[in-house]
Structure formats: structure tokens, C-alpha cells
Amino acid sequence: MSDSVTAPSAARRYALGVEYDGTAYAGWQRLAARGSRDDRSVQGALEAALSFVAGHPVDVVCAGRTDAGVHAECQVVHFDSAAERSARGWVLGATTRLPPDISVRWCVPVSADFHARFSARARRYRYRILNRPIRPALGRHYLTWERRPLDAGAMHRAAQALVGEHDFSAFRTVHCQAPHARRELQAIEVRRTGEVVEIEVQANAFLHHMVRNIVGSLLPIGRGERPESWMGELLAGRDRTVAGPTAPATGLVFLGPRYPREWQLPAEVSL
């Protein structure tokens, strides 16, 4: 679907911070017709809620599309509306029309040249792995389970080979529609807290399944099946077929995009 949105006459642009549990959804992107009962997208649910509050159809553009089962702590979207509503009215009105697994956290009026996707300078994700012999009962929708011991230190050291601007072809899905695979990975950290191993990564932008493919390649290193140098070798080889498998969606959370402070958005999405 297109990222372009046609603004109603005399419309004002708003930015929203949206939190959602992606377990029940086919992903962010609306794939069915507006209002279709077959639509199981986060975008479709949010547009329906905002359209009710606005009193006219509302289209939203997001900072970064998420896949089925992936969650978001602070997805940022923008939309245009000529309806006279306060920021608080948009937040409360939309949230009351949304299912329990989606909520609007904040709303900020922005200038017409703000774009949720193209104005962003970075995006951050977190992947959480429960590393113990027994599978989880609680929190299983927000964790991936790995029963074999992981060396988080080795995973962290190996991951540093990815920092910088590179061709990430080894970590993109064959279905990725991006015109090229060059991305700037700005930071990646692997740390352990008790039984949980967390991987946080920030880049200017991500390829389809890039984070999950990176995690899938770090796991053999953490288990001691591959040397720490393997990540650098995969990056240089640019061959997806020899890298690790795609890690499950359940452990992935989109923490949110980052924008220049000139847009005056909340601190959690500002650089």
C-alpha cells in the first residue's frame, strides 16, 4: 500500500504514539479493504478508531511496519484531519474505540511537512530470549525460548562487526522489497539479566526481517556452535542462505523511531 496520504481540505497534521500487542494481528499493514471483517491489521483497527473520532475517513502513515506477532512500545504515525479535536480528545477518543491490545499513548500537532517515516533518523528494536531449560508459561508472547545455555558476552562481541554502514543482504528476507540492502546500523547491544538475554539494536532503517535474521545468526554463536568471527563473515559474504534461521516474531518489540528535536515530539522518540 502507498505511504502517501491525501489531506482533507484545511486539515491539520497530527503525530501519534501507539502501543500494541501484535499477537492477534497479521502485522501492521492493512491488506484488506477499509472496514473489511477480514482485516486483522493494527493499521486497520487504528484507522477505524480515528475515523470514528474525526467523523470522516482517516488514513495513517507509520514510522516502520511490523510483521505478524511483533509488538510495538511506541510506534509513531501521522494523519491529517480537519476535525476540531484537542490532542487529549484524539488520544482518549481513539483509545476507547480500540481493542484492549492497542492504545494511543500521546498526540502532538505537527507541521504539514512532518512525515512519520521519512522524518525519522533512526529506529530501535529489542529482542528478548528466555534462556533456561524449561519453556515459559507467563510472558510467552513477549519472549523467545532457548533451552541451551547462551554466552551473551560472545554474542555481544560478535554483533559489533555489524556496526556501521554495510550491505546487509545476508540478513534480509528474499521477500524484502527495499531497492538496496545498505543500512547504517548505529548500535547493537547484547546483555543478560538473570535468565533473559536482551538484544537491542538501532539503525537508520531496517530491511524486512533484518533484526530477526541477525538474532537467528547470533544464537549459534551464543550456543558455541559458531565462532565470534562468523557474524563478520556473514556480513561480508552477503549470502542469506548461509546465515542463521529467522528468529521467531514473539520476542521482538519495536521500541520506536527517533526524530530530530525540532519536531518537538516526546523525549522517548527524540534524538
Solvent accessible surface area in square Angstrom, and as a share of the most:
residue,aa,sasa,rsa
1,M,109,0.49
2,S,87,0.56
3,D,31,0.16
4,S,90,0.58
5,V,34,0.20
6,T,128,0.75
7,A,53,0.41
8,P,46,0.29
9,S,102,0.66
10,A,99,0.77
11,A,33,0.26
12,R,137,0.50
13,R,36,0.13
14,Y,12,0.05
15,A,0,0.00
16,L,0,0.00
17,G,0,0.00
18,V,0,0.00
19,E,75,0.34
20,Y,8,0.03
21,D,33,0.17
22,G,2,0.02
23,T,64,0.37
24,A,57,0.44
25,Y,24,0.09
26,A,50,0.39
27,G,7,0.07
28,W,5,0.02
29,Q,41,0.18
30,R,24,0.09
31,L,138,0.68
32,A,31,0.24
33,A,76,0.59
34,R,97,0.36
35,G,72,0.69
36,S,37,0.24
37,R,241,0.88
38,D,121,0.63
39,D,32,0.16
40,R,135,0.49
41,S,4,0.03
42,V,1,0.01
43,Q,16,0.07
44,G,12,0.12
45,A,25,0.19
46,L,0,0.00
47,E,2,0.01
48,A,62,0.48
49,A,2,0.01
50,L,0,0.00
51,S,22,0.14
52,F,124,0.51
53,V,19,0.11
54,A,8,0.06
55,G,66,0.64
56,H,46,0.21
57,P,100,0.63
58,V,2,0.01
59,D,55,0.28
60,V,6,0.03
61,V,5,0.03
62,C,9,0.05
63,A,2,0.02
64,G,16,0.15
65,R,110,0.40
66,T,9,0.05
67,D,43,0.22
68,A,52,0.41
69,G,15,0.14
70,V,3,0.02
71,H,7,0.03
72,A,3,0.02
73,E,72,0.32
74,C,1,0.01
75,Q,0,0.00
76,V,0,0.00
77,V,0,0.00
78,H,3,0.01
79,F,0,0.00
80,D,8,0.04
81,S,1,0.00
82,A,44,0.34
83,A,17,0.13
84,E,157,0.71
85,R,97,0.35
86,S,72,0.47
87,A,35,0.27
88,R,175,0.64
89,G,28,0.27
90,W,0,0.00
91,V,25,0.14
92,L,83,0.41
93,G,21,0.20
94,A,0,0.00
95,T,45,0.26
96,T,109,0.64
97,R,130,0.48
98,L,18,0.09
99,P,48,0.30
100,P,146,0.92
101,D,45,0.23
102,I,3,0.02
103,S,34,0.22
104,V,7,0.04
105,R,96,0.35
106,W,32,0.11
107,C,12,0.07
108,V,33,0.19
109,P,54,0.34
110,V,16,0.09
111,S,60,0.39
112,A,83,0.65
113,D,106,0.55
114,F,0,0.00
115,H,33,0.15
116,A,0,0.00
117,R,105,0.38
118,F,125,0.52
119,S,10,0.06
120,A,10,0.08
121,R,123,0.45
122,A,2,0.01
123,R,24,0.09
124,R,69,0.25
125,Y,22,0.08
126,R,51,0.19
127,Y,0,0.00
128,R,67,0.24
129,I,0,0.00
130,L,11,0.05
131,N,14,0.07
132,R,69,0.25
133,P,103,0.65
134,I,120,0.61
135,R,157,0.57
136,P,12,0.08
137,A,64,0.49
138,L,162,0.81
139,G,36,0.34
140,R,132,0.48
141,H,75,0.33
142,Y,88,0.33
143,L,21,0.10
144,T,12,0.07
145,W,98,0.34
146,E,14,0.06
147,R,140,0.51
148,R,99,0.36
149,P,113,0.71
150,L,12,0.06
151,D,71,0.37
152,A,12,0.10
153,G,32,0.31
154,A,8,0.07
155,M,0,0.00
156,H,59,0.26
157,R,134,0.49
158,A,4,0.03
159,A,0,0.00
160,Q,70,0.31
161,A,47,0.37
162,L,0,0.00
163,V,60,0.35
164,G,25,0.24
165,E,103,0.46
166,H,51,0.23
167,D,27,0.14
168,F,0,0.00
169,S,27,0.18
170,A,0,0.00
171,F,0,0.00
172,R,46,0.17
173,T,14,0.08
174,V,128,0.74
175,H,134,0.60
176,C,21,0.13
177,Q,175,0.78
178,A,25,0.19
179,P,132,0.83
180,H,99,0.44
181,A,6,0.04
182,R,105,0.38
183,R,30,0.11
184,E,71,0.32
185,L,0,0.00
186,Q,61,0.27
187,A,53,0.41
188,I,7,0.04
189,E,78,0.35
190,V,8,0.05
191,R,81,0.30
192,R,96,0.35
193,T,100,0.58
194,G,60,0.58
195,E,86,0.39
196,V,23,0.13
197,V,0,0.00
198,E,30,0.13
199,I,1,0.01
200,E,36,0.16
201,V,4,0.02
202,Q,40,0.18
203,A,0,0.00
204,N,55,0.28
205,A,30,0.23
206,F,35,0.15
207,L,8,0.04
208,H,70,0.31
209,H,47,0.21
210,M,1,0.00
211,V,8,0.05
212,R,32,0.12
213,N,0,0.00
214,I,2,0.01
215,V,0,0.00
216,G,2,0.02
217,S,0,0.00
218,L,0,0.00
219,L,20,0.10
220,P,13,0.08
221,I,5,0.03
222,G,4,0.04
223,R,60,0.22
224,G,64,0.62
225,E,98,0.44
226,R,115,0.42
227,P,81,0.51
228,E,66,0.30
229,S,66,0.43
230,W,21,0.07
231,M,0,0.00
232,G,25,0.24
233,E,100,0.45
234,L,5,0.03
235,L,17,0.09
236,A,82,0.63
237,G,51,0.49
238,R,137,0.50
239,D,55,0.29
240,R,47,0.17
241,T,121,0.70
242,V,85,0.49
243,A,16,0.12
244,G,5,0.04
245,P,100,0.63
246,T,51,0.30
247,A,4,0.03
248,P,71,0.45
249,A,16,0.12
250,T,49,0.29
251,G,0,0.00
252,L,10,0.05
253,V,13,0.08
254,F,1,0.00
255,L,10,0.05
256,G,0,0.00
257,P,0,0.00
258,R,23,0.08
259,Y,0,0.00
260,P,30,0.19
261,R,152,0.55
262,E,134,0.60
263,W,45,0.16
264,Q,152,0.68
265,L,14,0.07
266,P,37,0.23
267,A,80,0.62
268,E,61,0.27
269,V,0,0.00
270,S,12,0.07
271,L,88,0.44
